Amino acid sequence: MDAAAARARAAADLEQEDANFAFQQARMKRSYPLAAVVGQDLIKEALLLGAVDNNIGGINISGRRGTAKSVMARGLHSLLPPIEVIKGSICNADPNNPKEWEDGLLEK
């Protein structure tokens, strides 16, 4: 790789990093931090465990109005990195794991 191509590649990588950083900053501004929610420790722990181990199969949060259910879910979402998914998947299927795809996704 010649010097000009290396500089162009480095500039493109830097531009992508800047775009990713700007995206993360915008995402963080739209949500309330998960750690700032007072109480609800069991729900926060369940959300974090669900984020770490996908074998758990998901977390169902229920409760009365005003118990910070949506706030905690959005707060967790802002902590997680963006993921690559298959366009048109109703459950954000992982493109690298076809055995977990929903029925009919292969035909789309």
VOKEDO-714746 format. One record per residue: z, y, x of N, C-alpha, C, O in turn; chain; residue number from 1. Coordinates in Angstrom, 2 decimals, m for minus. Example, Ala and Ser with C-alpha at 12.3 -4.5 7.8 and 13.67 -1.06 7.14 Angstrom:
2
n_z,n_y,n_x,ca_z,ca_y,ca_x,c_z,c_y,c_x,o_z,o_y,o_x,chaine,num
7.80,m5.69,13.19,7.80,m4.50,12.30,7.80,m3.30,13.20,8.46,m3.32,14.24,A,1
7.08,m2.25,12.85,7.14,m1.06,13.67,7.87,0.03,12.90,8.04,1.14,13.41,A,2
This chain:
108
n_z,n_y,n_x,ca_z,ca_y,ca_x,c_z,c_y,c_x,o_z,o_y,o_x,chaine,num
0.00,m1.18,0.85,0.00,0.00,0.00,0.00,1.24,0.90,0.85,1.36,1.78,A,1
m0.94,2.14,0.67,m1.00,3.33,1.50,0.06,4.34,1.05,0.69,4.17,0.01,A,2
0.23,5.39,1.84,1.29,6.37,1.59,1.08,7.11,0.26,2.05,7.36,m0.45,A,3
m0.14,7.45,m0.08,m0.41,8.17,m1.32,m0.05,7.31,m2.54,0.52,7.80,m3.51,A,4
m0.41,6.03,m2.48,m0.08,5.13,m3.59,1.43,4.94,m3.70,1.96,4.87,m4.81,A,5
2.10,4.85,m2.56,3.55,4.69,m2.57,4.23,5.93,m3.17,5.19,5.80,m3.94,A,6
3.73,7.13,m2.83,4.29,8.36,m3.39,4.03,8.43,m4.89,4.91,8.84,m5.65,A,7
2.85,8.04,m5.32,2.52,8.05,m6.74,3.41,7.08,m7.51,3.89,7.39,m8.60,A,8
3.63,5.90,m6.93,4.50,4.90,m7.56,5.93,5.42,m7.64,6.59,5.25,m8.67,A,9
6.42,6.04,m6.57,7.78,6.58,m6.57,7.92,7.70,m7.60,8.94,7.79,m8.28,A,10
6.90,8.54,m7.72,6.93,9.63,m8.70,6.94,9.07,m10.12,7.65,9.59,m10.98,A,11
6.15,8.02,m10.37,6.12,7.40,m11.70,7.46,6.76,m12.02,7.94,6.86,m13.15,A,12
8.07,6.09,m11.03,9.38,5.48,m11.24,10.44,6.54,m11.54,11.28,6.35,m12.42,A,13
10.39,7.65,m10.82,11.35,8.73,m11.04,11.16,9.34,m12.43,12.14,9.65,m13.11,A,14
9.92,9.50,m12.84,9.63,10.04,m14.17,10.17,9.11,m15.26,10.70,9.57,m16.27,A,15
10.01,7.80,m15.06,10.53,6.82,m16.03,12.05,6.87,m16.08,12.64,6.80,m17.16,A,16
12.70,6.98,m14.92,14.16,7.08,m14.89,14.63,8.34,m15.61,15.62,8.29,m16.35,A,17
13.93,9.45,m15.42,14.28,10.69,m16.11,14.14,10.53,m17.62,15.00,11.00,m18.37,A,18
13.08,9.88,m18.06,12.87,9.65,m19.49,13.97,8.76,m20.06,14.47,9.02,m21.15,A,19
14.34,7.71,m19.32,15.42,6.82,m19.78,16.75,7.56,m19.85,17.51,7.38,m20.80,A,20
17.02,8.40,m18.85,18.26,9.16,m18.85,18.31,10.12,m20.03,19.34,10.23,m20.69,A,21
17.21,10.81,m20.29,17.15,11.74,m21.43,17.36,11.00,m22.74,18.05,11.50,m23.63,A,22
16.76,9.81,m22.87,16.93,9.01,m24.07,18.40,8.63,m24.26,18.93,8.74,m25.36,A,23
19.05,8.17,m23.19,20.46,7.78,m23.27,21.34,8.97,m23.62,22.27,8.84,m24.41,A,24
21.05,10.13,m23.03,21.83,11.33,m23.33,21.70,11.70,m24.80,22.70,12.02,m25.44,A,25
20.49,11.67,m25.34,20.28,12.01,m26.74,21.00,11.02,m27.65,21.57,11.41,m28.67,A,26
20.98,9.75,m27.28,21.64,8.72,m28.07,23.15,8.91,m28.07,23.80,8.72,m29.10,A,27
23.71,9.29,m26.92,25.15,9.49,m26.83,25.59,10.70,m27.64,26.69,10.70,m28.19,A,28
24.77,11.73,m27.74,25.13,12.92,m28.49,25.18,12.66,m29.98,25.91,13.35,m30.69,A,29
24.43,11.69,m30.47,24.37,11.41,m31.90,25.50,10.55,m32.40,25.65,10.39,m33.61,A,30
26.31,9.98,m31.52,27.33,9.04,m31.98,28.71,9.42,m31.45,28.85,10.13,m30.46,A,31
29.71,8.93,m32.14,31.10,9.14,m31.77,31.48,8.01,m30.82,31.15,6.85,m31.09,A,32
32.17,8.29,m29.73,32.50,7.22,m28.78,33.40,6.14,m29.40,34.37,6.46,m30.09,A,33
33.08,4.91,m29.15,33.86,3.79,m29.68,35.31,3.88,m29.22,36.23,3.60,m29.99,A,34
35.53,4.27,m27.98,36.89,4.34,m27.44,37.72,5.43,m28.10,38.95,5.38,m28.03,A,35
37.10,6.40,m28.74,37.83,7.49,m29.38,38.36,7.12,m30.75,39.16,7.86,m31.32,A,36
37.93,5.99,m31.30,38.45,5.56,m32.60,39.88,5.07,m32.41,40.14,4.19,m31.59,A,37
40.79,5.65,m33.16,42.20,5.29,m33.05,42.48,4.11,m33.97,42.08,4.10,m35.13,A,38
43.17,3.11,m33.44,43.46,1.91,m34.22,42.24,1.01,m34.28,41.34,1.11,m33.45,A,39
42.21,0.13,m35.25,41.09,m0.80,m35.46,40.80,m1.63,m34.21,39.65,m1.94,m33.93,A,40
41.84,m1.97,m33.47,41.64,m2.67,m32.20,40.98,m4.04,m32.36,40.17,m4.43,m31.52,A,41
41.32,m4.77,m33.43,40.71,m6.09,m33.62,39.21,m5.97,m33.90,38.42,m6.78,m33.40,A,42
38.81,m4.97,m34.68,37.38,m4.78,m34.96,36.65,m4.36,m33.70,35.56,m4.85,m33.42,A,43
37.24,m3.45,m32.93,36.60,m3.03,m31.67,36.44,m4.21,m30.73,35.40,m4.37,m30.10,A,44
37.47,m5.04,m30.64,37.38,m6.22,m29.77,36.30,m7.18,m30.26,35.54,m7.72,m29.45,A,45
36.22,m7.39,m31.56,35.19,m8.27,m32.11,33.80,m7.73,m31.82,32.90,m8.49,m31.46,A,46
33.61,m6.42,m31.98,32.30,m5.82,m31.69,31.92,m6.00,m30.22,30.78,m6.34,m29.91,A,47
32.88,m5.77,m29.34,32.59,m5.93,m27.91,32.30,m7.38,m27.56,31.40,m7.65,m26.76,A,48
33.05,m8.31,m28.14,32.78,m9.73,m27.88,31.40,m10.13,m28.41,30.68,m10.89,m27.76,A,49
31.04,m9.62,m29.58,29.73,m9.91,m30.13,28.61,m9.35,m29.28,27.53,m9.94,m29.20,A,50
28.86,m8.21,m28.64,27.85,m7.62,m27.76,27.69,m8.41,m26.47,26.60,m8.48,m25.90,A,51
28.77,m9.01,m26.00,28.74,m9.75,m24.74,28.20,m11.17,m24.92,27.47,m11.67,m24.06,A,52
28.55,m11.81,m26.03,28.18,m13.21,m26.24,27.37,m13.35,m27.54,27.94,m13.29,m28.63,A,53
26.07,m13.53,m27.42,25.24,m13.63,m28.62,25.40,m14.96,m29.34,24.86,m15.13,m30.43,A,54
26.11,m15.91,m28.76,26.38,m17.18,m29.44,27.38,m17.01,m30.58,27.52,m17.91,m31.41,A,55
28.08,m15.88,m30.62,29.02,m15.62,m31.71,28.26,m15.51,m33.02,28.78,m15.92,m34.06,A,56
27.06,m14.99,m32.99,26.21,m14.96,m34.17,26.31,m13.72,m35.01,25.72,m13.67,m36.09,A,57
27.02,m12.72,m34.57,27.10,m11.46,m35.31,28.50,m11.18,m35.80,29.35,m12.07,m35.86,A,58
28.73,m9.95,m36.15,30.04,m9.49,m36.61,29.85,m8.84,m37.97,28.97,m8.00,m38.15,A,59
30.67,m9.22,m38.93,30.64,m8.63,m40.26,31.89,m7.76,m40.40,33.01,m8.25,m40.31,A,60
31.69,m6.48,m40.62,32.80,m5.55,m40.77,32.89,m5.14,m42.24,31.90,m4.71,m42.83,A,61
34.07,m5.28,m42.81,34.27,m4.83,m44.19,35.54,m4.00,m44.24,36.44,m4.17,m43.42,A,62
35.60,m3.13,m45.21,36.79,m2.30,m45.37,36.52,m1.18,m46.33,35.39,m0.98,m46.78,A,63
37.57,m0.45,m46.65,37.47,0.66,m47.58,36.74,1.83,m46.94,36.52,1.85,m45.73,A,64
36.36,2.79,m47.77,35.74,4.02,m47.26,36.69,4.71,m46.30,37.90,4.74,m46.51,A,65
36.11,5.26,m45.24,36.91,6.04,m44.31,37.63,5.24,m43.25,38.51,5.77,m42.57,A,66
37.27,3.98,m43.07,37.94,3.16,m42.06,37.14,3.05,m40.77,37.42,2.19,m39.93,A,67
36.14,3.89,m40.60,35.35,4.02,m39.36,34.45,2.83,m39.07,34.14,2.56,m37.90,A,68
34.02,2.11,m40.09,33.13,0.96,m39.87,31.82,1.39,m39.22,31.43,0.86,m38.18,A,69
31.15,2.33,m39.84,29.86,2.80,m39.31,30.03,3.52,m37.99,29.19,3.40,m37.09,A,70
31.10,4.27,m37.86,31.35,5.01,m36.62,31.48,4.03,m35.45,30.92,4.27,m34.38,A,71
32.20,2.94,m35.66,32.38,1.95,m34.58,31.07,1.24,m34.26,30.76,1.00,m33.09,A,72
30.30,0.89,m35.29,29.02,0.21,m35.05,28.07,1.12,m34.28,27.40,0.68,m33.34,A,73
28.01,2.40,m34.66,27.15,3.35,m33.93,27.67,3.60,m32.52,26.88,3.73,m31.58,A,74
28.99,3.65,m32.37,29.57,3.84,m31.04,29.23,2.69,m30.11,28.93,2.91,m28.94,A,75
29.29,1.47,m30.64,28.91,0.31,m29.82,27.43,0.36,m29.48,27.03,0.09,m28.35,A,76
26.61,0.72,m30.46,25.16,0.80,m30.24,24.83,1.78,m29.12,23.92,1.54,m28.34,A,77
25.56,2.88,m29.04,25.28,3.87,m28.00,25.66,3.37,m26.61,25.16,3.89,m25.61,A,78
26.54,2.38,m26.54,26.94,1.82,m25.24,25.93,0.81,m24.70,25.83,0.61,m23.49,A,79
25.19,0.19,m25.60,24.30,m0.90,m25.19,22.97,m0.38,m24.66,22.47,0.65,m25.13,A,80
22.40,m1.08,m23.69,21.08,m0.66,m23.18,19.99,m0.98,m24.19,20.17,m1.87,m25.03,A,81
18.87,m0.29,m24.13,17.76,m0.62,m25.01,17.27,m2.05,m24.73,17.34,m2.53,m23.60,A,82
16.78,m2.72,m25.77,16.30,m4.09,m25.59,14.82,m4.16,m25.93,14.30,m3.34,m26.68,A,83
14.16,m5.15,m25.37,12.76,m5.39,m25.66,12.69,m6.37,m26.83,13.29,m7.45,m26.78,A,84
11.96,m5.99,m27.88,11.85,m6.84,m29.06,10.38,m6.99,m29.44,9.52,m6.24,m28.98,A,85
10.11,m7.97,m30.28,8.75,m8.20,m30.78,8.52,m7.27,m31.96,9.32,m7.22,m32.90,A,86
7.42,m6.53,m31.92,7.09,m5.63,m33.00,6.86,m6.42,m34.28,6.14,m7.42,m34.28,A,87
7.46,m5.98,m35.36,7.33,m6.65,m36.64,8.41,m7.68,m36.92,8.44,m8.25,m38.01,A,88
9.30,m7.93,m35.97,10.38,m8.89,m36.17,11.47,m8.26,m37.03,11.89,m7.13,m36.78,A,89
11.93,m8.98,m38.04,12.99,m8.43,m38.90,14.37,m8.57,m38.27,15.33,m7.95,m38.73,A,90
14.48,m9.37,m37.22,15.79,m9.56,m36.58,15.75,m9.24,m35.08,16.55,m9.77,m34.31,A,91
14.82,m8.36,m34.66,14.72,m7.94,m33.26,14.62,m9.14,m32.31,15.39,m9.26,m31.36,A,92
13.66,m10.02,m32.57,13.49,m11.24,m31.80,13.19,m10.94,m30.33,12.44,m10.02,m30.01,A,93
13.79,m11.73,m29.46,13.59,m11.63,m28.02,12.23,m12.23,m27.67,11.98,m13.39,m27.98,A,94
11.34,m11.46,m27.03,10.01,m11.98,m26.71,10.04,m13.14,m25.71,9.07,m13.89,m25.61,A,95
11.13,m13.29,m24.98,11.23,m14.35,m23.98,11.88,m15.62,m24.51,12.07,m16.57,m23.76,A,96
12.22,m15.65,m25.82,12.90,m16.82,m26.37,12.27,m17.21,m27.71,12.85,m16.96,m28.76,A,97
11.08,m17.83,m27.67,10.35,m18.15,m28.91,11.10,m19.08,m29.86,10.84,m19.04,m31.06,A,98
12.00,m19.92,m29.36,12.69,m20.85,m30.27,13.68,m20.13,m31.18,14.16,m20.73,m32.15,A,99
14.01,m18.86,m30.91,14.89,m18.10,m31.78,14.12,m17.19,m32.74,14.75,m16.46,m33.52,A,100
12.79,m17.20,m32.71,11.99,m16.35,m33.58,12.12,m16.81,m35.02,12.27,m18.00,m35.30,A,101
12.05,m15.84,m35.94,12.09,m16.19,m37.36,10.76,m16.82,m37.77,9.75,m16.67,m37.09,A,102
10.80,m17.52,m38.88,9.59,m18.18,m39.39,8.50,m17.16,m39.67,8.76,m16.08,m40.21,A,103
7.28,m17.49,m39.30,6.12,m16.64,m39.56,5.87,m15.57,m38.52,4.86,m14.88,m38.59,A,104
6.76,m15.41,m37.56,6.58,m14.35,m36.56,5.42,m14.66,m35.61,4.73,m13.74,m35.16,A,105
5.21,m15.91,m35.32,4.13,m16.31,m34.41,2.77,m15.94,m34.98,1.85,m15.64,m34.23,A,106
2.65,m15.97,m36.30,1.37,m15.66,m36.94,1.08,m14.17,m36.98,m0.07,m13.77,m37.16,A,107
2.11,m13.32,m36.83,1.93,m11.86,m36.93,1.17,m11.31,m35.75,0.92,m10.11,m35.68,A,108
